Amino acid sequence: MLHADPIFTATSVAAPSVTAATPPPFTITSVFTETRLDSWLAVGLVLAAGIYLYGVHRLRARGDHWPVARTVFFLGPGLGGIAAVTVSGLHAYDTALLSVHMVQHMVLSMVSPIFLALGAPMTLALRTLPARPRKRLLAIVHSPVARIYTFPLVAFAIFVVNPFALYFTDLYRYTLEHAWAHELVHAHFILTGCVFFWPLLGLDPLPGRWPYPGRALLMLLSVPFHTVLGLTIMQSTTLFGGDWYPSLNLTWADPWEDQVVAGGILWAGGEFVSVTMLAVLVVQWMRQAEREARRIDRELDRQEARQRAAETTA
């Protein structure tokens, strides 16, 4: 069912004293019935999927191999995860329920960026683009600005500071009142997550890549951050967004209880994703060690073979 979203219409009202249209009670059914396909983000997701699939098609047409898992990761939990929280009916409640917004926050900033990185879109582009565009892409990737933002410590600082700057200032209330700002925050979540996770996973040729012990340590340091932020939200004595949520007059939701649920989602979800990501890095680290051990064994075998050949000749 495609229609105009009453929630987004309500968010265009700057003053909370103006009563917003009351949305229907949040149910599993509403996730499907409130689906919206007329946003700029939906168009962007379709274009990204089409470009990626075209690149895979070009590789296979010339006989090159591209792992199926990368395509599944990029299109499924990657782009599909973004669509699930922005195009589906969840978008109709992201300015009415803080808990729904937190689900969006987790998916857009942590879950989807990880799978987008596992899809290695930059590697795919470098293997399919003509020579001149490929050189331009490499120039952008290795530019001073890209080196600064993708440096792990800088990316970590941005990833950690952003939620505090959003939720503990008047900026969050502003995004509730203005639909364009709310959509911009969604894009910012995605970009921040990509900047943080892509250098850690290391599939694409990004500059300033740390060795695996450093990446694992950085991921480990992110775990307490979600705990502190989630518990702070759960124990807060003030409502986030000021009187925005009470002004909606939702008879089926209590803003205080919903805020506690939102903090729990951020706490539990953040720790789960961080620990899972840490496990992925450890597995990658072990596989790299195994590859290095096999490389050393092959080099030793070649040296031994050359030595035997030299002795036989002598």
Secondary structure, 3 states (H helix, E strand, C coil): CCCCCHHHHHHCCCCCCCCCCCCCCCCHHHHHHCCCCCCHHHHHHHHHHHHHHHHHHHHHHCCCCCCHHHHHHHHHHHHHHHHHHHCCHHHHHCCCCHHHHHHHHHHHHHHHHHHHHHCCHHHHHHHHCCHHHHHHHHHHHCCHHHHHHCCHHHHHHHHHHHHHHHHCCCHHHHHHHCHHHHHHHHHHHHHHHHHHHHHHHCCCCCCCCCCHHHHHHHHHHHHHHHHHHHHHHHHCCCCCCCCHHHHCCCCCCCHHHHHHHHHHHHHHHHHHHHHHHHHHHHHHHHHHHHHHHHHHHHHHHHHHHHHHHHHHHC
